[in-house]
Amino acid sequence: MKEFKMNTKISEAIVTHNHWKFDLKNAIETGQSGLTVDEIQNTHLCTLGKWLDTVDGKRLPDYSQIVELHGKFHHEAGKIRYLALTGQPSQAIAKMQLGSLFSQLSSLLIDKLATMNKKMGDAIVMHNRWKFDLKQAIATGQSHILVEEAQNPLLCSFGKWLYSAEGIILPNYLELVELHGEFHKEAANILHLALTGESSEAIARMQLGSDFSRISSNLIDKLAEIGQETNCEL
């Protein structure tokens, strides 16, 4: 029961912090927000922050590192919200794009939380890190992954498990298969652009609001939900 509770809290935290980019994007587009900058930068107000303050939360592995990452994440989110609410949308958008401090902190925090989820953690970390592999390919024009390999969802460890006897009994199985396939198809499209000298187009297809950004976030959400509901091992 205690392990289930922890997985539930971790899954909720992954989904919540994964969605911050959309909340901030909405604030940039509308110039409005339901939270003040001070509230956003207060790490004790969100669900994860409250849990980290509990006895169970303080027993987490790498507790100090999680607290530090969580604090930096909220501090940077608050700075972006401030820019959004004071008529500086261009600066706010720049601070959210691929390679920005916010993007890095968001991925690091999700990775750290995912590794504590014994159910779907590896799959979340692996697919969350694709953005860095693609960014490296864009920067160098090279990759250890072939486009055909990136496009094949059966080659990653999660894809292989997904089509196993254990994987096919997952809740919302067909939805997950479709989402996983879309993720690898779009990743392959970006990789192809990166390896054929079309770096500007590749970067555009990874930015906030792109299909890759949307599919990636949806996949992480779905994996976190499954990690909460099932007892699976990759």
VENFENPE-V241919 format. One record per residue. N is the residue number from 1. PHI is phi in whole degrees, -180 to 180 (NA if undefined). BURIAL is b if it has 24 or more other ideal C-beta (glycine too) atoms within 12 Angstrom, else e. Layout:
# VENFENPE-V241919
N,PHI,BURIAL + N,PHI,BURIAL
This chain:
# VENFENPE-V241919
1,NA,e + 2,-65,e + 3,-66,e + 4,-62,e + 5,-62,e + 6,-66,b + 7,-62,b + 8,-64,b + 9,-63,b + 10,-65,b + 11,-61,b + 12,-62,b + 13,-67,b + 14,-62,b + 15,-63,b + 16,-61,b + 17,-78,b + 18,-67,b + 19,-85,b + 20,-59,b + 21,-61,b + 22,-76,b + 23,-63,b + 24,-69,b + 25,-60,b + 26,-64,b + 27,-65,b + 28,-66,b + 29,-73,e + 30,-105,e + 31,73,e + 32,-133,e + 33,-159,b + 34,-82,e + 35,-122,b + 36,-82,e + 37,-61,b + 38,-61,e + 39,-67,e + 40,-66,b + 41,-82,b + 42,-86,e + 43,-74,b + 44,-94,e + 45,-95,e + 46,-80,b + 47,-59,b + 48,-64,b + 49,-60,b + 50,-65,e + 51,-68,b + 52,-64,b + 53,-83,e + 54,-86,e + 55,-62,e + 56,-63,e + 57,-63,b + 58,-73,e + 59,-91,e + 60,-63,b + 61,-65,e + 62,60,e + 63,-55,e + 64,-62,e + 65,-68,e + 66,-65,b + 67,-60,b + 68,-65,e + 69,-62,b + 70,-62,b + 71,-66,b + 72,-64,b + 73,-60,b + 74,-69,b + 75,-64,b + 76,-70,b + 77,-62,b + 78,-64,b + 79,-65,b + 80,-67,b + 81,-62,b + 82,-60,b + 83,-63,b + 84,-64,b + 85,-89,b + 86,-116,e + 87,72,e + 88,-123,e + 89,-63,b + 90,-63,e + 91,-67,e + 92,-64,b + 93,-62,b + 94,-60,e + 95,-79,b + 96,-113,b + 97,-73,b + 98,-53,b + 99,94,b + 100,-72,b + 101,-60,e + 102,-62,b + 103,-61,b + 104,-65,b + 105,-65,b + 106,-61,b + 107,-67,b + 108,-64,b + 109,-67,b + 110,-64,b + 111,-60,b + 112,-63,b + 113,-68,b + 114,-64,b + 115,-66,b + 116,-89,b + 117,-91,b + 118,-67,b + 119,-87,b + 120,-119,b + 121,-58,b + 122,-61,b + 123,-65,b + 124,-65,b + 125,-61,b + 126,-60,b + 127,-79,b + 128,-67,b + 129,-85,b + 130,-58,b + 131,-61,b + 132,-76,b + 133,-64,b + 134,-69,b + 135,-61,b + 136,-65,b + 137,-64,b + 138,-65,b + 139,-69,e + 140,-107,e + 141,75,e + 142,-135,e + 143,-159,b + 144,-81,e + 145,-108,b + 146,-78,e + 147,-59,e + 148,-64,e + 149,-71,e + 150,-64,b + 151,-79,b + 152,-88,e + 153,-72,b + 154,-87,e + 155,-88,e + 156,-79,b + 157,-61,e + 158,-68,b + 159,-61,b + 160,-63,e + 161,-68,b + 162,-60,b + 163,-96,e + 164,-83,e + 165,-60,e + 166,-76,e + 167,-69,b + 168,-71,e + 169,-97,e + 170,-63,b + 171,-64,e + 172,56,e + 173,-56,e + 174,-64,e + 175,-64,e + 176,-68,b + 177,-60,b + 178,-64,e + 179,-65,b + 180,-64,b + 181,-65,b + 182,-62,b + 183,-60,b + 184,-69,b + 185,-64,b + 186,-70,b + 187,-61,b + 188,-66,b + 189,-61,b + 190,-67,b + 191,-62,b + 192,-58,b + 193,-62,b + 194,-63,b + 195,-86,b + 196,-115,e + 197,79,e + 198,-102,e + 199,-66,b + 200,-63,e + 201,-67,e + 202,-63,b + 203,-64,b + 204,-60,e + 205,-80,b + 206,-112,b + 207,-73,b + 208,-55,b + 209,95,b + 210,-76,b + 211,-60,e + 212,-63,b + 213,-61,b + 214,-66,b + 215,-65,b + 216,-61,b + 217,-65,b + 218,-63,b + 219,-67,b + 220,-61,b + 221,-58,b + 222,-65,b + 223,-65,b + 224,-64,b + 225,-64,b + 226,-67,b + 227,-61,b + 228,-79,b + 229,-94,e + 230,-122,b + 231,-119,e + 232,-109,b + 233,-129,e + 234,-82,b
